[in-house]
Amino acid sequence: MGEFFKKAFRDMKESAKAQHEVDKANLDAVKAESKANWEEAKAMGKPETRKAMMQAARDEQITEANKRKAEAEARIDAVKKK
């Protein structure tokens, strides 16, 4: 019976250590994300940074629109050939 409790407490100790490592990793991740959010917010205060980010978003939208247009034209060509 005593060996059972020793094993149970050893397992609990190992589990607590493992959970501590998980909690520590999660805390580090939250800290890093928080700092990244702060740096991004701080960078958005600069007009040149904001303009560059907005231009990148517009470029991505244009690329997506051109892709959709090409797919639509391919569908049109496929229907016309039938």
Secondary structure in CASP SS format (residue, H / E / C, confidence):
PFRMAT SS
TARGET T0000
AUTHOR 0000-0000-0000
METHOD secondary structure of the structure
MODEL  1
M C 1.00
G H 1.00
E H 1.00
F H 1.00
F H 1.00
K H 1.00
K H 1.00
A H 1.00
F H 1.00
R H 1.00
D H 1.00
M H 1.00
K H 1.00
E H 1.00
S H 1.00
A H 1.00
K H 1.00
A H 1.00
Q H 1.00
H H 1.00
E H 1.00
V H 1.00
D H 1.00
K H 1.00
A H 1.00
N H 1.00
L H 1.00
D H 1.00
A H 1.00
V H 1.00
K H 1.00
A H 1.00
E H 1.00
S H 1.00
K H 1.00
A H 1.00
N H 1.00
W H 1.00
E H 1.00
E H 1.00
A H 1.00
K H 1.00
A H 1.00
M H 1.00
G C 1.00
K C 1.00
P H 1.00
E H 1.00
T H 1.00
R H 1.00
K H 1.00
A H 1.00
M H 1.00
M H 1.00
Q H 1.00
A H 1.00
A H 1.00
R H 1.00
D H 1.00
E H 1.00
Q H 1.00
I H 1.00
T H 1.00
E H 1.00
A H 1.00
N H 1.00
K H 1.00
R H 1.00
K H 1.00
A H 1.00
E H 1.00
A H 1.00
E H 1.00
A H 1.00
R H 1.00
I H 1.00
D H 1.00
A H 1.00
V H 1.00
K H 1.00
K H 1.00
K C 1.00
END
